[in-house]
Amino acid sequence: MVEMPKAFTADRMEVASEAQTFTGNRALAIEEPLIFEIGSSETCGVDFEEPEETESRLGGLERREPMGLPGLSEPEAIRHYVRLSQKNYSIDTGIFPLGSCTMKHNPRLNEKMARLPGFGDIHPLQPENTVQGALALMEELSRWLLELTGMEAVALSPKAGAHGELCGMVAIRAALEDRGEAGTRRTVLVPDSAHGTNPATAALLGFSVKAVEARADGTVSVEAVRDRLGPDVAAMMLTNPNTCGLFESEIVEIAAALHEAGAYLYCDGANFNAIAGKVRPGDLGIDAMHINLHKTFSTPHGGGGPGAGPVVLSKALAPFAPVPFVVKEGDRYRLIESADAADENAHPFGRLVAFHGQMGMFVRALTYMMSHGADGIRQASEDAVLNANYVRARLRDVLSQPFGDRPCMHEVLFDDRFLKGTGVSTLDFAKALIDEGFHPMTVYFPLVVSGAMLVEPTESESKQSLDQFIGAIRSLADAAKSRDGARFTSAPRFAPRKRLDETRAARDPILTYREPLPRAAE
Ligand SMILES: Cc1ncc(COP(=O)(O)O)c(C=O)c1O
């Protein structure tokens, strides 16, 4: 038996491979140790000269032992990180059907534009006259967003959808303060199918949250909203299309009822990618809505948070938009940084971020919009809806749908009734998909549906890739029904790691490196 260094046995985690090898590697998939296990603090990728002896100014606070930082040569460091990156699954690897997340292709043209030196190397503290192009781009992006949404004002600075929710709800609070009703309107209505960030945002701002139940068809009725309305209600937060993949068909009536009662309608626009270019939220009576640029407009997820979550505001809320924002004066652009610099109609509620937002995301999103054009954006929405309905139609005979078999928007929701009596859970089913080479769909969300499986294929998947995904799901559904339980309960069997104890990982995470000791300190 070949004796391997401890690091290579990965003894702290169970390796999923059933084909055992001497090395722990499987073919050219290398079992990668932690960086601490391969590095030693005596190694360095760079040659430094010995520092001159100088008198310490730390007054006895000097470190007495080595820190145990792993030192690696350049080739070792590169191999380590390249091997880790090869374990990643991403939208560039295959279909990533996470419902509500819109994992769609990020066109490389966006990347090319974002890397232009004038955008890529810009600094937020540069004088205004040196960043006229960047300000022009922000103004252009604002115009596209306003055109697509039919709204009055936009705040570009929020850095994610949830941050946008905060922005929109603070604007609502500011409008209520202006009306002298902030003290009495303390309730926010949220449907029970909402994303957790909606009630969390309202609660963070001190509102009390009242749930509105959906009807048996998965949507919210205007009657249910009216039942909850009163002089205490500040706003309703409604997602449209909702998290069950359905269009809220009574949204116009709901908006009218809220307005009549003196409240506002906040729309969670995470699913705007289903209707962009088709429906203008302003026409639905919405007062504030965030747009996750990393979903609808294909900017990458990650890289400084989810990315950017601009908020569009109706005429009623526009005066309260936060600073900074861009204004065009003649052929020059100015960044308005404070209420004093704005015109007399503006009453900005303050500012949310240190600078102006995520410039790189603005460039990518505008590139996506301009390269698609108005017709391309509309087609992207149509294709996203078409793809989700194709998946629905091809799986309707083997999976179960909580609200009946009817057309969905950009994502299709299944529940766990088709697994009844099989001993296989939604989680087992999702893990078995990993073994088949597919990233699972979103599971157990929305919470209102038992064992939910939310599939969002997005418009960027081809029919061939959808057919492969559908084929895998059909085979797994057959296997579950024919009691091939081991395939599920032990899944994933072929991933680098077996199934994690997710509860323990969340409740008792080990966040610091412990064993074995770094070699330098041994
Ligand atoms: C419906 C819905 N609302 C809000 C959010 C929060 O958006 P973000 O992740 O950009 O903060 C998400 C994110 O997935 C979502 O799906």
The ligand as a Tripos MOL2 file, in Angstrom:
@<TRIPOS>MOLECULE
LIG
   16    16     1     0     0
SMALL
NO_CHARGES

@<TRIPOS>ATOM
      1 C1        -38.3180   36.5410   -4.8300 C.3       1 LIG1
      2 C2        -37.0150   37.0810   -4.2970 C.ar      1 LIG1
      3 N1        -37.0190   38.2250   -3.5960 N.ar      1 LIG1
      4 C3        -35.8750   38.7580   -3.1190 C.ar      1 LIG1
      5 C4        -34.6530   38.1420   -3.3150 C.ar      1 LIG1
      6 C5        -33.4280   38.7630   -2.7400 C.3       1 LIG1
      7 O1        -32.5650   39.1930   -3.7530 O.3       1 LIG1
      8 P1        -30.9780   39.2940   -3.5480 P.3       1 LIG1
      9 O2        -30.4770   37.8750   -3.4510 O.co2     1 LIG1
     10 O3        -30.4920   40.0020   -4.7600 O.co2     1 LIG1
     11 O4        -30.7430   40.0570   -2.2680 O.co2     1 LIG1
     12 C6        -34.6040   36.9370   -4.0290 C.ar      1 LIG1
     13 C7        -33.3240   36.2430   -4.2350 C.2       1 LIG1
     14 O5        -33.2020   35.1560   -4.7090 O.2       1 LIG1
     15 C8        -35.8090   36.3880   -4.5400 C.ar      1 LIG1
     16 O6        -35.8020   35.2630   -5.2380 O.3       1 LIG1
@<TRIPOS>BOND
     1     1     2 1
     2     2     3 ar
     3     2    15 ar
     4     3     4 ar
     5     4     5 ar
     6     5     6 1
     7     5    12 ar
     8     6     7 1
     9     7     8 1
    10     8     9 2
    11     8    10 1
    12     8    11 1
    13    12    13 1
    14    12    15 ar
    15    13    14 2
    16    15    16 1
@<TRIPOS>SUBSTRUCTURE
     1 LIG1         1 GROUP 0 **** ****
